[in-house]
Amino acid sequence: MNVQDVNLVGVAKSQEGYTAVFRGNDKRIYFLHVGDRLFDGYLKDIGADFVQIIRETKMKSGQVLTKEITKRLRT
């Protein structure tokens, strides 16, 4: 799924670190860790109430543009 197609619904903490809980546009729940890939990016960081995702856009010239997107839990 694309970065804009997922909504952050929770963050879980364990001894191994954080796990981000996303809901996709297909209404399914996905559990992602740092480094896991989405269709157009990857998960860079997970905090107690946020995630940082790097969105990658490939240009026709072959150049890859990146943009950092932060998604937060509702408070």
N, CA, C and O atoms as a Tripos MOL2 file, in Angstrom:
@<TRIPOS>MOLECULE
protein
  300   299    75     0     0
PROTEIN
NO_CHARGES

@<TRIPOS>ATOM
      1 N           0.8260   -1.1800    0.0000 N.3       1 MET1
      2 CA          0.0000    0.0000    0.0000 C.3       1 MET1
      3 C           0.8730    1.2480    0.0000 C.2       1 MET1
      4 O           2.0230    1.2250    0.4400 O.2       1 MET1
      5 N           0.3120    2.3100   -0.4920 N.am      2 ASN2
      6 CA          1.0070    3.5930   -0.5040 C.3       2 ASN2
      7 C           0.9820    4.2190    0.8820 C.2       2 ASN2
      8 O           0.1620    3.8640    1.7290 O.2       2 ASN2
      9 N           1.8920    5.1510    1.0950 N.am      3 VAL3
     10 CA          1.9980    5.8340    2.3840 C.3       3 VAL3
     11 C           0.6810    6.5230    2.7410 C.2       3 VAL3
     12 O           0.2490    6.4540    3.8920 O.2       3 VAL3
     13 N           0.0340    7.1860    1.7820 N.am      4 GLN4
     14 CA         -1.1920    7.9020    2.0850 C.3       4 GLN4
     15 C          -2.3810    6.9700    2.3070 C.2       4 GLN4
     16 O          -3.4270    7.4250    2.7700 O.2       4 GLN4
     17 N          -2.2540    5.6870    1.9930 N.am      5 ASP5
     18 CA         -3.3540    4.7310    2.1520 C.3       5 ASP5
     19 C          -3.4270    4.0950    3.5300 C.2       5 ASP5
     20 O          -4.3690    3.3490    3.8010 O.2       5 ASP5
     21 N          -2.4690    4.3610    4.4110 N.am      6 VAL6
     22 CA         -2.4600    3.7320    5.7360 C.3       6 VAL6
     23 C          -2.6710    4.7820    6.8240 C.2       6 VAL6
     24 O          -2.1990    5.9140    6.7130 O.2       6 VAL6
     25 N          -3.3860    4.3890    7.8740 N.am      7 ASN7
     26 CA         -3.6180    5.2540    9.0230 C.3       7 ASN7
     27 C          -3.0070    4.6020   10.2500 C.2       7 ASN7
     28 O          -3.1810    3.4050   10.4800 O.2       7 ASN7
     29 N          -2.2950    5.3890   11.0340 N.am      8 LEU8
     30 CA         -1.7140    4.8980   12.2720 C.3       8 LEU8
     31 C          -2.8150    4.7810   13.3170 C.2       8 LEU8
     32 O          -3.4910    5.7650   13.6160 O.2       8 LEU8
     33 N          -3.0010    3.5810   13.8780 N.am      9 VAL9
     34 CA         -4.0500    3.3830   14.8860 C.3       9 VAL9
     35 C          -3.4860    3.0010   16.2440 C.2       9 VAL9
     36 O          -4.2190    2.9990   17.2330 O.2       9 VAL9
     37 N          -2.1930    2.6750   16.3160 N.am     10 GLY10
     38 CA         -1.6120    2.3390   17.6070 C.3      10 GLY10
     39 C          -0.1280    2.0710   17.5180 C.2      10 GLY10
     40 O           0.4300    1.8600   16.4410 O.2      10 GLY10
     41 N           0.5000    2.0870   18.6920 N.am     11 VAL11
     42 CA          1.9190    1.7580   18.8110 C.3      11 VAL11
     43 C           2.0590    0.8390   20.0180 C.2      11 VAL11
     44 O           1.5450    1.1390   21.0950 O.2      11 VAL11
     45 N           2.7540   -0.2740   19.8370 N.am     12 ALA12
     46 CA          2.9830   -1.2230   20.9250 C.3      12 ALA12
     47 C           4.4690   -1.2690   21.2370 C.2      12 ALA12
     48 O           5.3070   -1.2190   20.3360 O.2      12 ALA12
     49 N           4.7880   -1.3670   22.5250 N.am     13 LYS13
     50 CA          6.1880   -1.4220   22.9370 C.3      13 LYS13
     51 C           6.4730   -2.7760   23.5560 C.2      13 LYS13
     52 O           5.7030   -3.2710   24.3790 O.2      13 LYS13
     53 N           7.5940   -3.3730   23.1490 N.am     14 SER14
     54 CA          8.0240   -4.6420   23.7240 C.3      14 SER14
     55 C           9.5120   -4.5300   24.0330 C.2      14 SER14
     56 O          10.1060   -3.4670   23.8530 O.2      14 SER14
     57 N          10.1090   -5.6050   24.4910 N.am     15 GLN15
     58 CA         11.5430   -5.5890   24.7860 C.3      15 GLN15
     59 C          12.3730   -5.4020   23.5240 C.2      15 GLN15
     60 O          13.4810   -4.8710   23.5930 O.2      15 GLN15
     61 N          11.8620   -5.8270   22.3770 N.am     16 GLU16
     62 CA         12.5800   -5.6840   21.1090 C.3      16 GLU16
     63 C          12.4490   -4.2910   20.5240 C.2      16 GLU16
     64 O          13.2110   -3.9400   19.6230 O.2      16 GLU16
     65 N          11.5170   -3.4890   21.0000 N.am     17 GLY17
     66 CA         11.3110   -2.1360   20.4810 C.3      17 GLY17
     67 C           9.8380   -1.8910   20.1970 C.2      17 GLY17
     68 O           8.9640   -2.5950   20.7040 O.2      17 GLY17
     69 N           9.5830   -0.8840   19.3820 N.am     18 TYR18
     70 CA          8.2160   -0.4960   19.0560 C.3      18 TYR18
     71 C           7.7000   -1.2240   17.8190 C.2      18 TYR18
     72 O           8.4610   -1.5860   16.9210 O.2      18 TYR18
     73 N           6.3840   -1.4260   17.8010 N.am     19 THR19
     74 CA          5.6830   -1.9500   16.6400 C.3      19 THR19
     75 C           4.5560   -0.9870   16.3160 C.2      19 THR19
     76 O           3.7620   -0.6440   17.1920 O.2      19 THR19
     77 N           4.4760   -0.5450   15.0640 N.am     20 ALA20
     78 CA          3.4160    0.3640   14.6370 C.3      20 ALA20
     79 C           2.2340   -0.4530   14.1200 C.2      20 ALA20
     80 O           2.4100   -1.4440   13.4120 O.2      20 ALA20
     81 N           1.0340   -0.0210   14.4860 N.am     21 VAL21
     82 CA         -0.1920   -0.6940   14.0600 C.3      21 VAL21
     83 C          -0.9090    0.2360   13.0870 C.2      21 VAL21
     84 O          -1.3160    1.3390   13.4520 O.2      21 VAL21
     85 N          -1.0600   -0.2200   11.8450 N.am     22 PHE22
     86 CA         -1.6960    0.5680   10.8000 C.3      22 PHE22
     87 C          -2.9780   -0.1000   10.3330 C.2      22 PHE22
     88 O          -3.1240   -1.3200   10.4150 O.2      22 PHE22
     89 N          -3.9160    0.7250    9.8360 N.am     23 ARG23
     90 CA         -5.1060    0.2140    9.1530 C.3      23 ARG23
     91 C          -4.9850    0.6540    7.7030 C.2      23 ARG23
     92 O          -4.8070    1.8380    7.4150 O.2      23 ARG23
     93 N          -5.0820   -0.3000    6.8020 N.am     24 GLY24
     94 CA         -4.9740    0.0030    5.3750 C.3      24 GLY24
     95 C          -6.3180    0.3900    4.7970 C.2      24 GLY24
     96 O          -7.3410    0.3100    5.4770 O.2      24 GLY24
     97 N          -6.3160    0.8110    3.5350 N.am     25 ASN25
     98 CA         -7.5660    1.1750    2.8800 C.3      25 ASN25
     99 C          -8.4490   -0.0420    2.6150 C.2      25 ASN25
    100 O          -9.6090    0.1070    2.2280 O.2      25 ASN25
    101 N          -7.9120   -1.2420    2.8180 N.am     26 ASP26
    102 CA         -8.6930   -2.4710    2.7000 C.3      26 ASP26
    103 C          -9.3120   -2.8730    4.0420 C.2      26 ASP26
    104 O          -9.8840   -3.9560    4.1640 O.2      26 ASP26
    105 N          -9.1950   -1.9900    5.0580 N.am     27 LYS27
    106 CA         -9.7550   -2.1640    6.4080 C.3      27 LYS27
    107 C          -9.0500   -3.2600    7.2120 C.2      27 LYS27
    108 O          -9.5470   -3.6500    8.2680 O.2      27 LYS27
    109 N          -7.9220   -3.7580    6.7480 N.am     28 ARG28
    110 CA         -7.1400   -4.7430    7.4950 C.3      28 ARG28
    111 C          -6.1250   -4.0380    8.3830 C.2      28 ARG28
    112 O          -5.7570   -2.8900    8.1350 O.2      28 ARG28
    113 N          -5.6780   -4.7390    9.4200 N.am     29 ILE29
    114 CA         -4.6870   -4.2160   10.3520 C.3      29 ILE29
    115 C          -3.3220   -4.7990    9.9900 C.2      29 ILE29
    116 O          -3.1970   -5.9890    9.7020 O.2      29 ILE29
    117 N          -2.2950   -3.9350   10.0080 N.am     30 TYR30
    118 CA         -0.9300   -4.3370    9.6810 C.3      30 TYR30
    119 C           0.0050   -3.9290   10.8120 C.2      30 TYR30
    120 O          -0.1250   -2.8370   11.3640 O.2      30 TYR30
    121 N           0.9410   -4.7980   11.1580 N.am     31 PHE31
    122 CA          1.9320   -4.5520   12.1980 C.3      31 PHE31
    123 C           3.2890   -4.3860   11.5170 C.2      31 PHE31
    124 O           3.7800   -5.3140   10.8730 O.2      31 PHE31
    125 N           3.8920   -3.2090   11.6570 N.am     32 LEU32
    126 CA          5.1450   -2.9190   10.9780 C.3      32 LEU32
    127 C           6.2240   -2.5180   11.9720 C.2      32 LEU32
    128 O           5.9390   -1.9470   13.0250 O.2      32 LEU32
    129 N           7.4650   -2.8260   11.6190 N.am     33 HIS33
    130 CA          8.6310   -2.4700   12.4230 C.3      33 HIS33
    131 C           9.5120   -1.5290   11.6150 C.2      33 HIS33
    132 O           9.3110   -1.3690   10.4110 O.2      33 HIS33
    133 N          10.4770   -0.9130   12.2650 N.am     34 VAL34
    134 CA         11.4120   -0.0220   11.5790 C.3      34 VAL34
    135 C          12.0930   -0.7960   10.4480 C.2      34 VAL34
    136 O          12.5730   -1.9120   10.6480 O.2      34 VAL34
    137 N          12.1290   -0.1960    9.2680 N.am     35 GLY35
    138 CA         12.7470   -0.8230    8.1000 C.3      35 GLY35
    139 C          11.7570   -1.5400    7.1960 C.2      35 GLY35
    140 O          12.0890   -1.8400    6.0490 O.2      35 GLY35
    141 N          10.5420   -1.8270    7.6810 N.am     36 ASP36
    142 CA          9.5460   -2.4880    6.8350 C.3      36 ASP36
    143 C           9.1250   -1.5470    5.7140 C.2      36 ASP36
    144 O           9.0580   -0.3310    5.8970 O.2      36 ASP36
    145 N           8.8380   -2.1360    4.5360 N.am     37 ARG37
    146 CA          8.5370   -1.3460    3.3410 C.3      37 ARG37
    147 C           7.0480   -1.2690    3.0740 C.2      37 ARG37
    148 O           6.2920   -2.2100    3.3130 O.2      37 ARG37
    149 N           6.6630   -0.1200    2.5730 N.am     38 LEU38
    150 CA          5.3680    0.0820    1.9520 C.3      38 LEU38
    151 C           5.6330    0.1440    0.4530 C.2      38 LEU38
    152 O           6.7810    0.0210    0.0280 O.2      38 LEU38
    153 N           4.5930    0.3310   -0.3550 N.am     39 PHE39
    154 CA          4.7970    0.3430   -1.8020 C.3      39 PHE39
    155 C           5.7280    1.4760   -2.2250 C.2      39 PHE39
    156 O           6.6060    1.2840   -3.0660 O.2      39 PHE39
    157 N           5.5320    2.6580   -1.6400 N.am     40 ASP40
    158 CA          6.3130    3.8240   -2.0680 C.3      40 ASP40
    159 C           7.1770    4.4070   -0.9510 C.2      40 ASP40
    160 O           7.4370    5.6100   -0.9340 O.2      40 ASP40
    161 N           7.6210    3.5680   -0.0230 N.am     41 GLY41
    162 CA          8.4760    4.0790    1.0430 C.3      41 GLY41
    163 C           8.7800    3.0130    2.0790 C.2      41 GLY41
    164 O           8.5410    1.8230    1.8730 O.2      41 GLY41
    165 N           9.3200    3.4800    3.2090 N.am     42 TYR42
    166 CA          9.6560    2.5500    4.2910 C.3      42 TYR42
    167 C           9.5220    3.2560    5.6310 C.2      42 TYR42
    168 O           9.5350    4.4850    5.7020 O.2      42 TYR42
    169 N           9.3960    2.4780    6.6800 N.am     43 LEU43
    170 CA          9.2370    2.9880    8.0370 C.3      43 LEU43
    171 C          10.6090    3.2990    8.6110 C.2      43 LEU43
    172 O          11.4400    2.4030    8.7660 O.2      43 LEU43
    173 N          10.8500    4.5820    8.9320 N.am     44 LYS44
    174 CA         12.1530    5.0260    9.4120 C.3      44 LYS44
    175 C          12.2650    4.9530   10.9290 C.2      44 LYS44
    176 O          13.2860    4.5060   11.4520 O.2      44 LYS44
    177 N          11.2190    5.3920   11.6490 N.am     45 ASP45
    178 CA         11.2970    5.4790   13.1020 C.3      45 ASP45
    179 C           9.9120    5.3180   13.7000 C.2      45 ASP45
    180 O           8.9110    5.6890   13.0870 O.2      45 ASP45
    181 N           9.8610    4.7580   14.9130 N.am     46 ILE46
    182 CA          8.6120    4.6160   15.6540 C.3      46 ILE46
    183 C           8.8470    5.1640   17.0470 C.2      46 ILE46
    184 O           9.8080    4.7870   17.7170 O.2      46 ILE46
    185 N           7.9690    6.0540   17.4820 N.am     47 GLY47
    186 CA          8.0170    6.5930   18.8350 C.3      47 GLY47
    187 C           6.7810    6.1780   19.6010 C.2      47 GLY47
    188 O           5.9810    5.3800   19.1120 O.2      47 GLY47
    189 N           6.6210    6.7100   20.7930 N.am     48 ALA48
    190 CA          5.4880    6.3320   21.6410 C.3      48 ALA48
    191 C           4.1440    6.7370   21.0340 C.2      48 ALA48
    192 O           3.1440    6.0530   21.2520 O.2      48 ALA48
    193 N           4.1050    7.8430   20.2740 N.am     49 ASP49
    194 CA          2.8370    8.2940   19.6970 C.3      49 ASP49
    195 C           2.9680    8.7800   18.2530 C.2      49 ASP49
    196 O           2.1240    9.5410   17.7800 O.2      49 ASP49
    197 N           4.0140    8.3500   17.5500 N.am     50 PHE50
    198 CA          4.2160    8.7850   16.1660 C.3      50 PHE50
    199 C           5.0430    7.7630   15.3970 C.2      50 PHE50
    200 O           5.6990    6.9000   15.9800 O.2      50 PHE50
    201 N           4.9960    7.8820   14.0800 N.am     51 VAL51
    202 CA          5.9000    7.1390   13.1930 C.3      51 VAL51
    203 C           6.4360    8.1070   12.1470 C.2      51 VAL51
    204 O           5.7640    9.0680   11.7730 O.2      51 VAL51
    205 N           7.6490    7.8450   11.6800 N.am     52 GLN52
    206 CA          8.2330    8.6000   10.5860 C.3      52 GLN52
    207 C           8.4120    7.6440    9.4130 C.2      52 GLN52
    208 O           9.0070    6.5730    9.5390 O.2      52 GLN52
    209 N           7.8820    8.0620    8.2760 N.am     53 ILE53
    210 CA          7.9310    7.2590    7.0580 C.3      53 ILE53
    211 C           8.6790    8.0570    6.0010 C.2      53 ILE53
    212 O           8.4460    9.2550    5.8400 O.2      53 ILE53
    213 N           9.5750    7.3960    5.2830 N.am     54 ILE54
    214 CA         10.2640    8.0150    4.1540 C.3      54 ILE54
    215 C           9.5210    7.6010    2.8900 C.2      54 ILE54
    216 O           9.4550    6.4200    2.5500 O.2      54 ILE54
    217 N           8.9630    8.5950    2.1990 N.am     55 ARG55
    218 CA          8.2490    8.3370    0.9530 C.3      55 ARG55
    219 C           9.2120    8.5570   -0.2060 C.2      55 ARG55
    220 O           9.8620    9.5990   -0.2900 O.2      55 ARG55
    221 N           9.3030    7.5790   -1.0930 N.am     56 GLU56
    222 CA         10.2180    7.6430   -2.2350 C.3      56 GLU56
    223 C           9.4250    7.8020   -3.5310 C.2      56 GLU56
    224 O           8.4770    7.0620   -3.7920 O.2      56 GLU56
    225 N           9.8330    8.7810   -4.3350 N.am     57 THR57
    226 CA          9.2130    9.0100   -5.6330 C.3      57 THR57
    227 C          10.2900    8.8530   -6.6900 C.2      57 THR57
    228 O          11.2930    9.5670   -6.6670 O.2      57 THR57
    229 N          10.0910    7.9200   -7.6190 N.am     58 LYS58
    230 CA         11.0710    7.6920   -8.6860 C.3      58 LYS58
    231 C          10.6860    8.5060   -9.9060 C.2      58 LYS58
    232 O           9.5830    8.3780  -10.4370 O.2      58 LYS58
    233 N          11.6110    9.3420  -10.3380 N.am     59 MET59
    234 CA         11.4040   10.1960  -11.5010 C.3      59 MET59
    235 C          11.7410    9.4150  -12.7740 C.2      59 MET59
    236 O          12.4160    8.3870  -12.7170 O.2      59 MET59
    237 N          11.2700    9.9050  -13.9150 N.am     60 LYS60
    238 CA         11.5720    9.2540  -15.1910 C.3      60 LYS60
    239 C          13.0630    9.2300  -15.4730 C.2      60 LYS60
    240 O          13.5520    8.3360  -16.1630 O.2      60 LYS60
    241 N          13.7920   10.2090  -14.9430 N.am     61 SER61
    242 CA         15.2340   10.2750  -15.1680 C.3      61 SER61
    243 C          15.9920    9.2270  -14.3460 C.2      61 SER61
    244 O          17.1950    9.0420  -14.5310 O.2      61 SER61
    245 N          15.2910    8.5490  -13.4450 N.am     62 GLY62
    246 CA         15.9370    7.5580  -12.5970 C.3      62 GLY62
    247 C          16.2640    8.0820  -11.2110 C.2      62 GLY62
    248 O          16.6040    7.3110  -10.3140 O.2      62 GLY62
    249 N          16.1630    9.3870  -11.0360 N.am     63 GLN63
    250 CA         16.4320   10.0070   -9.7390 C.3      63 GLN63
    251 C          15.3140    9.6520   -8.7550 C.2      63 GLN63
    252 O          14.1440    9.5750   -9.1290 O.2      63 GLN63
    253 N          15.6900    9.4390   -7.5020 N.am     64 VAL64
    254 CA         14.7190    9.1130   -6.4550 C.3      64 VAL64
    255 C          14.6330   10.2980   -5.5000 C.2      64 VAL64
    256 O          15.6240   10.6810   -4.8790 O.2      64 VAL64
    257 N          13.4370   10.8710   -5.3910 N.am     65 LEU65
    258 CA         13.1860   11.9600   -4.4550 C.3      65 LEU65
    259 C          12.5940   11.3720   -3.1840 C.2      65 LEU65
    260 O          11.7520   10.4760   -3.2450 O.2      65 LEU65
    261 N          13.0310   11.8720   -2.0300 N.am     66 THR66
    262 CA         12.5060   11.3660   -0.7660 C.3      66 THR66
    263 C          11.8570   12.4920    0.0130 C.2      66 THR66
    264 O          12.2630   13.6500   -0.0870 O.2      66 THR66
    265 N          10.8350   12.1370    0.7950 N.am     67 LYS67
    266 CA         10.1370   13.0840    1.6460 C.3      67 LYS67
    267 C           9.8140   12.3810    2.9480 C.2      67 LYS67
    268 O           9.2890   11.2680    2.9450 O.2      67 LYS67
    269 N          10.1250   13.0300    4.0660 N.am     68 GLU68
    270 CA          9.8400   12.4510    5.3720 C.3      68 GLU68
    271 C           8.4380   12.8630    5.8060 C.2      68 GLU68
    272 O           8.1020   14.0470    5.8190 O.2      68 GLU68
    273 N           7.6260   11.8730    6.1600 N.am     69 ILE69
    274 CA          6.2470   12.0990    6.5880 C.3      69 ILE69
    275 C           6.1030   11.5690    8.0150 C.2      69 ILE69
    276 O           6.5110   10.4480    8.3180 O.2      69 ILE69
    277 N           5.5180   12.3910    8.8810 N.am     70 THR70
    278 CA          5.2720   11.9750   10.2650 C.3      70 THR70
    279 C           3.7700   11.7820   10.4300 C.2      70 THR70
    280 O           2.9780   12.6700   10.1140 O.2      70 THR70
    281 N           3.3930   10.6130   10.9290 N.am     71 LYS71
    282 CA          1.9910   10.3370   11.2520 C.3      71 LYS71
    283 C           1.9020   10.1890   12.7570 C.2      71 LYS71
    284 O           2.7160    9.5020   13.3740 O.2      71 LYS71
    285 N           0.9010   10.8420   13.3500 N.am     72 ARG72
    286 CA          0.7340   10.8240   14.8150 C.3      72 ARG72
    287 C          -0.5700   10.1690   15.1910 C.2      72 ARG72
    288 O          -1.5310   10.1460   14.4220 O.2      72 ARG72
    289 N          -0.5780    9.6310   16.4120 N.am     73 LEU73
    290 CA         -1.8240    9.1090   16.9550 C.3      73 LEU73
    291 C          -2.7020   10.2760   17.3480 C.2      73 LEU73
    292 O          -2.2040   11.3310   17.7420 O.2      73 LEU73
    293 N          -3.9880   10.0950   17.2460 N.am     74 ARG74
    294 CA         -4.9120   11.1240   17.7280 C.3      74 ARG74
    295 C          -4.8830   11.1680   19.2370 C.2      74 ARG74
    296 O          -4.7700   10.1350   19.8980 O.2      74 ARG74
    297 N          -4.9840   12.3640   19.7810 N.am     75 THR75
    298 CA         -5.0060   12.5030   21.2450 C.3      75 THR75
    299 C          -6.3020   13.0910   21.7100 C.2      75 THR75
    300 O          -6.4980   13.2800   22.9110 O.2      75 THR75
@<TRIPOS>BOND
     1     1     2 1
     2     2     3 1
     3     3     4 2
     4     3     5 am
     5     5     6 1
     6     6     7 1
     7     7     8 2
     8     7     9 am
     9     9    10 1
    10    10    11 1
    11    11    12 2
    12    11    13 am
    13    13    14 1
    14    14    15 1
    15    15    16 2
    16    15    17 am
    17    17    18 1
    18    18    19 1
    19    19    20 2
    20    19    21 am
    21    21    22 1
    22    22    23 1
    23    23    24 2
    24    23    25 am
    25    25    26 1
    26    26    27 1
    27    27    28 2
    28    27    29 am
    29    29    30 1
    30    30    31 1
    31    31    32 2
    32    31    33 am
    33    33    34 1
    34    34    35 1
    35    35    36 2
    36    35    37 am
    37    37    38 1
    38    38    39 1
    39    39    40 2
    40    39    41 am
    41    41    42 1
    42    42    43 1
    43    43    44 2
    44    43    45 am
    45    45    46 1
    46    46    47 1
    47    47    48 2
    48    47    49 am
    49    49    50 1
    50    50    51 1
    51    51    52 2
    52    51    53 am
    53    53    54 1
    54    54    55 1
    55    55    56 2
    56    55    57 am
    57    57    58 1
    58    58    59 1
    59    59    60 2
    60    59    61 am
    61    61    62 1
    62    62    63 1
    63    63    64 2
    64    63    65 am
    65    65    66 1
    66    66    67 1
    67    67    68 2
    68    67    69 am
    69    69    70 1
    70    70    71 1
    71    71    72 2
    72    71    73 am
    73    73    74 1
    74    74    75 1
    75    75    76 2
    76    75    77 am
    77    77    78 1
    78    78    79 1
    79    79    80 2
    80    79    81 am
    81    81    82 1
    82    82    83 1
    83    83    84 2
    84    83    85 am
    85    85    86 1
    86    86    87 1
    87    87    88 2
    88    87    89 am
    89    89    90 1
    90    90    91 1
    91    91    92 2
    92    91    93 am
    93    93    94 1
    94    94    95 1
    95    95    96 2
    96    95    97 am
    97    97    98 1
    98    98    99 1
    99    99   100 2
   100    99   101 am
   101   101   102 1
   102   102   103 1
   103   103   104 2
   104   103   105 am
   105   105   106 1
   106   106   107 1
   107   107   108 2
   108   107   109 am
   109   109   110 1
   110   110   111 1
   111   111   112 2
   112   111   113 am
   113   113   114 1
   114   114   115 1
   115   115   116 2
   116   115   117 am
   117   117   118 1
   118   118   119 1
   119   119   120 2
   120   119   121 am
   121   121   122 1
   122   122   123 1
   123   123   124 2
   124   123   125 am
   125   125   126 1
   126   126   127 1
   127   127   128 2
   128   127   129 am
   129   129   130 1
   130   130   131 1
   131   131   132 2
   132   131   133 am
   133   133   134 1
   134   134   135 1
   135   135   136 2
   136   135   137 am
   137   137   138 1
   138   138   139 1
   139   139   140 2
   140   139   141 am
   141   141   142 1
   142   142   143 1
   143   143   144 2
   144   143   145 am
   145   145   146 1
   146   146   147 1
   147   147   148 2
   148   147   149 am
   149   149   150 1
   150   150   151 1
   151   151   152 2
   152   151   153 am
   153   153   154 1
   154   154   155 1
   155   155   156 2
   156   155   157 am
   157   157   158 1
   158   158   159 1
   159   159   160 2
   160   159   161 am
   161   161   162 1
   162   162   163 1
   163   163   164 2
   164   163   165 am
   165   165   166 1
   166   166   167 1
   167   167   168 2
   168   167   169 am
   169   169   170 1
   170   170   171 1
   171   171   172 2
   172   171   173 am
   173   173   174 1
   174   174   175 1
   175   175   176 2
   176   175   177 am
   177   177   178 1
   178   178   179 1
   179   179   180 2
   180   179   181 am
   181   181   182 1
   182   182   183 1
   183   183   184 2
   184   183   185 am
   185   185   186 1
   186   186   187 1
   187   187   188 2
   188   187   189 am
   189   189   190 1
   190   190   191 1
   191   191   192 2
   192   191   193 am
   193   193   194 1
   194   194   195 1
   195   195   196 2
   196   195   197 am
   197   197   198 1
   198   198   199 1
   199   199   200 2
   200   199   201 am
   201   201   202 1
   202   202   203 1
   203   203   204 2
   204   203   205 am
   205   205   206 1
   206   206   207 1
   207   207   208 2
   208   207   209 am
   209   209   210 1
   210   210   211 1
   211   211   212 2
   212   211   213 am
   213   213   214 1
   214   214   215 1
   215   215   216 2
   216   215   217 am
   217   217   218 1
   218   218   219 1
   219   219   220 2
   220   219   221 am
   221   221   222 1
   222   222   223 1
   223   223   224 2
   224   223   225 am
   225   225   226 1
   226   226   227 1
   227   227   228 2
   228   227   229 am
   229   229   230 1
   230   230   231 1
   231   231   232 2
   232   231   233 am
   233   233   234 1
   234   234   235 1
   235   235   236 2
   236   235   237 am
   237   237   238 1
   238   238   239 1
   239   239   240 2
   240   239   241 am
   241   241   242 1
   242   242   243 1
   243   243   244 2
   244   243   245 am
   245   245   246 1
   246   246   247 1
   247   247   248 2
   248   247   249 am
   249   249   250 1
   250   250   251 1
   251   251   252 2
   252   251   253 am
   253   253   254 1
   254   254   255 1
   255   255   256 2
   256   255   257 am
   257   257   258 1
   258   258   259 1
   259   259   260 2
   260   259   261 am
   261   261   262 1
   262   262   263 1
   263   263   264 2
   264   263   265 am
   265   265   266 1
   266   266   267 1
   267   267   268 2
   268   267   269 am
   269   269   270 1
   270   270   271 1
   271   271   272 2
   272   271   273 am
   273   273   274 1
   274   274   275 1
   275   275   276 2
   276   275   277 am
   277   277   278 1
   278   278   279 1
   279   279   280 2
   280   279   281 am
   281   281   282 1
   282   282   283 1
   283   283   284 2
   284   283   285 am
   285   285   286 1
   286   286   287 1
   287   287   288 2
   288   287   289 am
   289   289   290 1
   290   290   291 1
   291   291   292 2
   292   291   293 am
   293   293   294 1
   294   294   295 1
   295   295   296 2
   296   295   297 am
   297   297   298 1
   298   298   299 1
   299   299   300 2
@<TRIPOS>SUBSTRUCTURE
     1 MET1         2 RESIDUE 1 A MET
     2 ASN2         6 RESIDUE 1 A ASN
     3 VAL3        10 RESIDUE 1 A VAL
     4 GLN4        14 RESIDUE 1 A GLN
     5 ASP5        18 RESIDUE 1 A ASP
     6 VAL6        22 RESIDUE 1 A VAL
     7 ASN7        26 RESIDUE 1 A ASN
     8 LEU8        30 RESIDUE 1 A LEU
     9 VAL9        34 RESIDUE 1 A VAL
    10 GLY10       38 RESIDUE 1 A GLY
    11 VAL11       42 RESIDUE 1 A VAL
    12 ALA12       46 RESIDUE 1 A ALA
    13 LYS13       50 RESIDUE 1 A LYS
    14 SER14       54 RESIDUE 1 A SER
    15 GLN15       58 RESIDUE 1 A GLN
    16 GLU16       62 RESIDUE 1 A GLU
    17 GLY17       66 RESIDUE 1 A GLY
    18 TYR18       70 RESIDUE 1 A TYR
    19 THR19       74 RESIDUE 1 A THR
    20 ALA20       78 RESIDUE 1 A ALA
    21 VAL21       82 RESIDUE 1 A VAL
    22 PHE22       86 RESIDUE 1 A PHE
    23 ARG23       90 RESIDUE 1 A ARG
    24 GLY24       94 RESIDUE 1 A GLY
    25 ASN25       98 RESIDUE 1 A ASN
    26 ASP26      102 RESIDUE 1 A ASP
    27 LYS27      106 RESIDUE 1 A LYS
    28 ARG28      110 RESIDUE 1 A ARG
    29 ILE29      114 RESIDUE 1 A ILE
    30 TYR30      118 RESIDUE 1 A TYR
    31 PHE31      122 RESIDUE 1 A PHE
    32 LEU32      126 RESIDUE 1 A LEU
    33 HIS33      130 RESIDUE 1 A HIS
    34 VAL34      134 RESIDUE 1 A VAL
    35 GLY35      138 RESIDUE 1 A GLY
    36 ASP36      142 RESIDUE 1 A ASP
    37 ARG37      146 RESIDUE 1 A ARG
    38 LEU38      150 RESIDUE 1 A LEU
    39 PHE39      154 RESIDUE 1 A PHE
    40 ASP40      158 RESIDUE 1 A ASP
    41 GLY41      162 RESIDUE 1 A GLY
    42 TYR42      166 RESIDUE 1 A TYR
    43 LEU43      170 RESIDUE 1 A LEU
    44 LYS44      174 RESIDUE 1 A LYS
    45 ASP45      178 RESIDUE 1 A ASP
    46 ILE46      182 RESIDUE 1 A ILE
    47 GLY47      186 RESIDUE 1 A GLY
    48 ALA48      190 RESIDUE 1 A ALA
    49 ASP49      194 RESIDUE 1 A ASP
    50 PHE50      198 RESIDUE 1 A PHE
    51 VAL51      202 RESIDUE 1 A VAL
    52 GLN52      206 RESIDUE 1 A GLN
    53 ILE53      210 RESIDUE 1 A ILE
    54 ILE54      214 RESIDUE 1 A ILE
    55 ARG55      218 RESIDUE 1 A ARG
    56 GLU56      222 RESIDUE 1 A GLU
    57 THR57      226 RESIDUE 1 A THR
    58 LYS58      230 RESIDUE 1 A LYS
    59 MET59      234 RESIDUE 1 A MET
    60 LYS60      238 RESIDUE 1 A LYS
    61 SER61      242 RESIDUE 1 A SER
    62 GLY62      246 RESIDUE 1 A GLY
    63 GLN63      250 RESIDUE 1 A GLN
    64 VAL64      254 RESIDUE 1 A VAL
    65 LEU65      258 RESIDUE 1 A LEU
    66 THR66      262 RESIDUE 1 A THR
    67 LYS67      266 RESIDUE 1 A LYS
    68 GLU68      270 RESIDUE 1 A GLU
    69 ILE69      274 RESIDUE 1 A ILE
    70 THR70      278 RESIDUE 1 A THR
    71 LYS71      282 RESIDUE 1 A LYS
    72 ARG72      286 RESIDUE 1 A ARG
    73 LEU73      290 RESIDUE 1 A LEU
    74 ARG74      294 RESIDUE 1 A ARG
    75 THR75      298 RESIDUE 1 A THR
